[in-house]
Amino acid sequence: MRHLNLIGVTMILLALAHAAFPRYFDWKETLSSLSLVNRQIMKIHTFFIALATFLMGLLCLTSATDLVQTTLGRRLALGLGIFWGVRLLFQLFGYSTELWRGKPFETLVHIAFTIVWAYISAVFLWIALGTVG
């Protein structure tokens, strides 16, 4: 259960971090060249990614026993494991290396998130297989 508690806290913190994205990434300037619909899609999708991540974290914190001990919970864990496994693949192959290679801070962030996505997906998949809690 402690793995799910750690994942829950991590996801909630990650969700809350999304609030800083517009300022950190200077969206006012960066997105100004986009059409209105594309600007709104970017902002609205970011909000819903943050909300979904927050709710996944809350699920881990409030329903760890159910995720591990019930058929429905293990099926949910399988779906979450696949979701975060695909996110890991995008971390590794979706972002250009130009964004982080040769930049110490960005490289550290890239490595850290690679580890986080691998850990989260592994825990959920292990739960789905009935081998960890």
C-alpha positions in Angstrom: 0.0 0.0 0.0 2.9 2.4 0.6 3.7 2.3 -3.1 0.2 3.5 -3.9 0.4 6.2 -1.2 3.7 7.5 -2.6 2.2 7.4 -6.1 -0.9 9.2 -4.8 1.1 12.0 -3.3 3.3 12.3 -6.3 0.3 12.6 -8.7 -1.4 15.2 -6.5 1.8 17.3 -6.4 2.2 16.9 -10.2 -1.4 17.9 -10.8 -0.9 21.0 -8.6 2.3 21.9 -10.5 0.3 22.3 -13.7 -1.0 25.5 -12.2 2.5 27.0 -12.8 2.8 25.9 -16.4 1.3 29.1 -18.0 3.7 31.4 -16.2 6.8 29.0 -16.3 6.4 28.4 -20.0 5.4 32.0 -20.8 2.1 30.9 -22.4 0.9 34.5 -22.7 3.7 35.2 -25.2 4.3 31.7 -26.6 0.7 30.9 -27.4 -0.2 34.4 -28.7 0.6 33.4 -32.2 -1.9 30.5 -32.1 -5.5 30.8 -33.1 -8.1 31.2 -30.4 -9.3 27.6 -30.6 -5.7 26.3 -30.3 -4.9 28.5 -27.3 -8.1 27.4 -25.6 -7.4 23.7 -26.4 -3.9 24.0 -24.9 -5.2 25.6 -21.7 -8.3 23.4 -21.3 -6.5 20.1 -22.0 -3.8 21.1 -19.5 -6.5 21.7 -16.9 -8.1 18.3 -17.6 -4.8 16.5 -17.5 -4.1 18.1 -14.2 -7.6 17.1 -12.9 -7.3 13.5 -14.1 -3.8 13.2 -12.5 -5.2 14.7 -9.3 -8.1 12.2 -9.3 -5.7 9.3 -10.0 -3.7 10.4 -7.0 -6.7 10.7 -4.8 -7.8 7.2 -5.9 -4.4 5.8 -4.9 -4.6 7.5 -1.5 -8.2 6.6 -0.7 -8.7 3.3 -2.3 -5.4 1.5 -2.2 -6.9 -1.6 -0.6 -9.6 -1.8 -3.3 -7.1 -1.4 -6.1 -5.0 -4.3 -4.8 -7.6 -6.7 -3.4 -10.5 -6.5 -5.9 -11.0 -7.6 -9.5 -12.2 -4.2 -10.5 -9.3 -2.6 -8.7 -6.8 -4.8 -10.5 -8.5 -4.0 -13.8 -8.3 -0.3 -13.0 -4.6 -0.8 -12.1 -4.0 -2.5 -15.5 -5.6 0.4 -17.3 -3.5 2.9 -15.3 -0.4 0.8 -15.8 -0.9 0.9 -19.6 -1.7 4.6 -19.5 1.5 5.5 -17.6 3.5 3.0 -19.6 2.5 4.8 -22.8 3.4 8.1 -21.0 6.8 6.6 -20.3 7.2 5.8 -24.0 6.4 9.4 -24.9 8.9 10.6 -22.4 11.6 8.5 -24.1 10.6 8.9 -27.7 8.1 11.7 -28.0 10.2 14.7 -26.9 13.2 15.8 -29.0 16.5 15.3 -27.3 17.2 19.0 -28.3 15.0 20.0 -25.4 17.3 18.4 -22.8 20.6 17.2 -24.1 23.5 19.3 -23.0 21.3 21.3 -20.6 22.0 20.1 -17.0 18.6 21.1 -15.4 16.5 19.9 -18.3 18.5 16.6 -18.5 17.9 16.1 -14.7 14.1 16.7 -15.2 14.0 14.3 -18.2 15.7 11.6 -16.2 13.6 12.2 -13.1 10.3 12.0 -15.0 11.6 8.9 -16.9 12.1 7.2 -13.5 8.7 8.5 -12.1 6.8 7.2 -15.1 8.6 3.8 -15.1 7.9 3.4 -11.3 4.2 4.4 -11.6 3.6 2.1 -14.6 5.5 -0.8 -13.0 3.6 -0.5 -9.7 0.2 -0.5 -11.4 1.1 -3.4 -13.7 2.4 -5.4 -10.7 -0.9 -4.8 -9.0 -2.8 -5.8 -12.1 -0.8 -9.1 -12.0 -1.5 -9.5 -8.3 2.1 -9.3 -7.2 2.5 -6.0 -5.2 0.5 -3.8 -2.9 
